[in-house]
Amino acid sequence: MGYKNSWELIHYLEEFEFLDFKSEEELLNLFEGNKNTKNELLISEIIDCLSINEVFHENVKLFVFDSLKNKTHYLVKLSCLGYLFNNSNSFGKDEIINLLNSCLSKRNLLLVKNQIILNLIYLDTNNFSYYFEQLLSSLRKTIDYRSHIRLYNLLTTCKNENVTKDKLMQMVEITKQFNFGKSVQSIINLLN
């Protein structure tokens, strides 16, 4: 694959995601060749492609863990969290739970923090009530509509037996207080 610049590659990745990749090796080469880029959107798209294609490799795992532990652009962190969420069975669940809990104590955008908590809700079901209360508390402070949309999209596409209709409605009541626009309202309408 030859690309004139990183924006051309980003467009390609957004357009085709995983359809044109011939092999896991091709994706890993793309990752290795771009993992140190300063273009956060590019590395975010590559991580998303690795996640969609269920590509597991020690170097990717190290990158994902390092990105979550350290100061990294929020787009990269969200892609890394999605990678862990989609591929949690391929890594040690306890290791991921410990990593995510350590990330909660770090300073992150609420958009990222809410995703961390949601990942923990799905991974650490024994502590669901604790994480759910943290999520409600964080949602009350989250004025970024993108976080609300992201949470509801994930909750509606990936069912969790602990997230009952009542729990979901608790979240919706918090979201309604912000009077977000049509995009949030349309997702809320799907939940009713």
MIVEX-419254 format. One record per residue (C-alpha): residue number from 1; chain; x, y, z. Coordinates in pm, whole numbers, always signed. Each point is the difference from the previous one (the first is absolute). Example, Ala and Ser with C-alpha at 12.3 -4.5 7.8 and 13.67 -1.06 7.14 Angstrom:
(pt 1,'A',(+1230,-450,+780))
(pt 2,'A',(+137,+344,-66))
//
This chain:
(pt 1,'A',(+0,+0,+0))
(pt 2,'A',(+152,+328,-106))
(pt 3,'A',(-147,+323,+132))
(pt 4,'A',(+113,+354,-76))
(pt 5,'A',(-63,+114,+356))
(pt 6,'A',(-157,-105,+327))
(pt 7,'A',(-332,+172,-84))
(pt 8,'A',(-39,-218,-307))
(pt 9,'A',(+61,-307,+215))
(pt 10,'A',(-252,+123,+260))
(pt 11,'A',(-261,+43,-272))
(pt 12,'A',(+73,-352,-124))
(pt 13,'A',(-32,-147,+350))
(pt 14,'A',(-325,+184,+72))
(pt 15,'A',(-145,-98,-335))
(pt 16,'A',(+89,-368,-6))
(pt 17,'A',(+84,-85,+361))
(pt 18,'A',(+93,-364,-45))
(pt 19,'A',(-143,-102,-335))
(pt 20,'A',(+314,+55,-208))
(pt 21,'A',(+259,-142,+236))
(pt 22,'A',(+134,-328,-126))
(pt 23,'A',(+164,-120,+316))
(pt 24,'A',(+66,+53,+364))
(pt 25,'A',(+364,+58,-93))
(pt 26,'A',(-100,+294,-221))
(pt 27,'A',(-185,+164,+289))
(pt 28,'A',(+286,-64,+241))
(pt 29,'A',(+246,+154,-247))
(pt 30,'A',(-228,+302,-30))
(pt 31,'A',(-6,+27,+379))
(pt 32,'A',(+377,-41,+39))
(pt 33,'A',(+69,+257,-270))
(pt 34,'A',(-227,+261,+158))
(pt 35,'A',(-8,-64,+375))
(pt 36,'A',(+230,+296,+71))
(pt 37,'A',(-188,+246,-219))
(pt 38,'A',(-106,+334,+141))
(pt 39,'A',(-326,-33,-196))
(pt 40,'A',(-241,-118,+269))
(pt 41,'A',(-283,-61,-244))
(pt 42,'A',(+218,-235,-206))
(pt 43,'A',(+110,-217,+290))
(pt 44,'A',(-355,+3,+135))
(pt 45,'A',(-132,-132,-334))
(pt 46,'A',(+272,-266,-12))
(pt 47,'A',(-85,-119,+353))
(pt 48,'A',(-369,-12,-100))
(pt 49,'A',(+90,-216,-303))
(pt 50,'A',(+208,-231,+218))
(pt 51,'A',(-295,-31,+237))
(pt 52,'A',(-258,-67,-272))
(pt 53,'A',(+226,-263,-154))
(pt 54,'A',(+75,-156,+340))
(pt 55,'A',(+375,+32,-49))
(pt 56,'A',(+180,-88,+321))
(pt 57,'A',(+370,+57,+29))
(pt 58,'A',(+227,+71,+293))
(pt 59,'A',(+123,+328,-154))
(pt 60,'A',(-357,+123,-43))
(pt 61,'A',(-83,-98,+357))
(pt 62,'A',(+305,+188,+130))
(pt 63,'A',(-96,+307,-204))
(pt 64,'A',(-360,-12,+124))
(pt 65,'A',(+104,-41,+364))
(pt 66,'A',(+263,+277,-26))
(pt 67,'A',(-245,+235,-170))
(pt 68,'A',(-253,-48,+278))
(pt 69,'A',(+258,+40,+278))
(pt 70,'A',(+161,+312,-142))
(pt 71,'A',(-103,+339,-128))
(pt 72,'A',(-147,-73,-342))
(pt 73,'A',(-253,+172,-224))
(pt 74,'A',(-357,-91,+91))
(pt 75,'A',(-74,-147,-345))
(pt 76,'A',(+284,-248,+41))
(pt 77,'A',(-115,-85,+353))
(pt 78,'A',(-356,-61,-119))
(pt 79,'A',(+124,-229,-278))
(pt 80,'A',(+220,-186,+248))
(pt 81,'A',(-297,-42,+235))
(pt 82,'A',(-208,-129,-289))
(pt 83,'A',(+279,-241,-90))
(pt 84,'A',(+5,-136,+356))
(pt 85,'A',(-379,-15,+14))
(pt 86,'A',(-29,-190,-327))
(pt 87,'A',(+290,-232,+70))
(pt 88,'A',(-7,-47,+377))
(pt 89,'A',(-13,-379,-32))
(pt 90,'A',(+338,+0,-173))
(pt 91,'A',(+175,+166,+292))
(pt 92,'A',(+3,-72,+370))
(pt 93,'A',(-328,+138,+134))
(pt 94,'A',(+152,+76,+341))
(pt 95,'A',(+288,+185,-165))
(pt 96,'A',(-243,+218,-194))
(pt 97,'A',(-215,+67,+307))
(pt 98,'A',(+309,+106,+199))
(pt 99,'A',(+113,+226,-285))
(pt 100,'A',(-342,+163,-34))
(pt 101,'A',(-30,+55,+374))
(pt 102,'A',(+340,+169,+4))
(pt 103,'A',(-116,+220,-291))
(pt 104,'A',(-300,+116,+202))
(pt 105,'A',(+229,+174,+244))
(pt 106,'A',(+174,+190,-280))
(pt 107,'A',(-118,+328,-142))
(pt 108,'A',(-200,-74,-315))
(pt 109,'A',(-278,+172,-190))
(pt 110,'A',(-339,-113,+127))
(pt 111,'A',(-58,-148,-346))
(pt 112,'A',(+293,-236,+62))
(pt 113,'A',(-82,-56,+367))
(pt 114,'A',(-356,-103,-84))
(pt 115,'A',(+129,-249,-256))
(pt 116,'A',(+243,-143,+257))
(pt 117,'A',(-285,-45,+247))
(pt 118,'A',(-221,-158,-262))
(pt 119,'A',(+278,-244,-92))
(pt 120,'A',(+26,-91,+368))
(pt 121,'A',(-377,-51,+23))
(pt 122,'A',(+27,-262,-276))
(pt 123,'A',(+323,-161,+116))
(pt 124,'A',(-30,-1,+378))
(pt 125,'A',(-359,-113,+51))
(pt 126,'A',(+65,-85,+365))
(pt 127,'A',(+38,+371,+70))
(pt 128,'A',(-279,+121,-227))
(pt 129,'A',(-180,+207,+266))
(pt 130,'A',(+317,+187,+94))
(pt 131,'A',(+84,+87,-362))
(pt 132,'A',(-358,+84,-87))
(pt 133,'A',(-12,+255,+284))
(pt 134,'A',(+328,+145,-126))
(pt 135,'A',(-146,+25,-349))
(pt 136,'A',(-311,+180,+126))
(pt 137,'A',(+215,+242,+198))
(pt 138,'A',(+221,+68,-300))
(pt 139,'A',(-298,+40,-235))
(pt 140,'A',(-137,+274,+225))
(pt 141,'A',(+318,+200,-75))
(pt 142,'A',(+24,-86,-369))
(pt 143,'A',(-117,+287,-214))
(pt 144,'A',(+155,-149,-316))
(pt 145,'A',(-288,-149,-197))
(pt 146,'A',(+243,-231,-184))
(pt 147,'A',(+60,-195,+319))
(pt 148,'A',(-371,-55,+54))
(pt 149,'A',(-46,-114,-361))
(pt 150,'A',(+300,-231,+25))
(pt 151,'A',(-128,-163,+319))
(pt 152,'A',(-351,-59,-128))
(pt 153,'A',(+124,-133,-332))
(pt 154,'A',(+218,-252,+178))
(pt 155,'A',(-270,-93,+249))
(pt 156,'A',(-252,-64,-277))
(pt 157,'A',(+235,-201,-222))
(pt 158,'A',(+175,-203,+270))
(pt 159,'A',(-255,-129,+246))
(pt 160,'A',(+95,-46,+363))
(pt 161,'A',(-236,-189,+230))
(pt 162,'A',(+86,+234,+288))
(pt 163,'A',(-107,+309,-193))
(pt 164,'A',(-373,-43,+44))
(pt 165,'A',(-265,+228,-144))
(pt 166,'A',(-23,+173,+341))
(pt 167,'A',(+376,+65,+5))
(pt 168,'A',(-11,+131,-353))
(pt 169,'A',(-286,+234,+92))
(pt 170,'A',(+205,+133,+292))
(pt 171,'A',(+265,+99,-251))
(pt 172,'A',(-256,+146,-239))
(pt 173,'A',(-143,+223,+274))
(pt 174,'A',(+344,+146,+59))
(pt 175,'A',(+54,+54,-372))
(pt 176,'A',(-339,+170,-42))
(pt 177,'A',(+103,+268,+251))
(pt 178,'A',(+256,+133,-246))
(pt 179,'A',(-250,+71,-278))
(pt 180,'A',(+233,-128,-270))
(pt 181,'A',(-104,+25,-363))
(pt 182,'A',(-171,-236,-240))
(pt 183,'A',(+286,-250,-30))
(pt 184,'A',(-15,-88,+370))
(pt 185,'A',(-379,+13,+8))
(pt 186,'A',(-27,-245,-289))
(pt 187,'A',(+210,-256,+187))
(pt 188,'A',(-203,+51,+317))
(pt 189,'A',(-317,-57,-201))
(pt 190,'A',(+139,-336,-114))
(pt 191,'A',(+42,-105,+363))
(pt 192,'A',(-364,+64,+101))
//
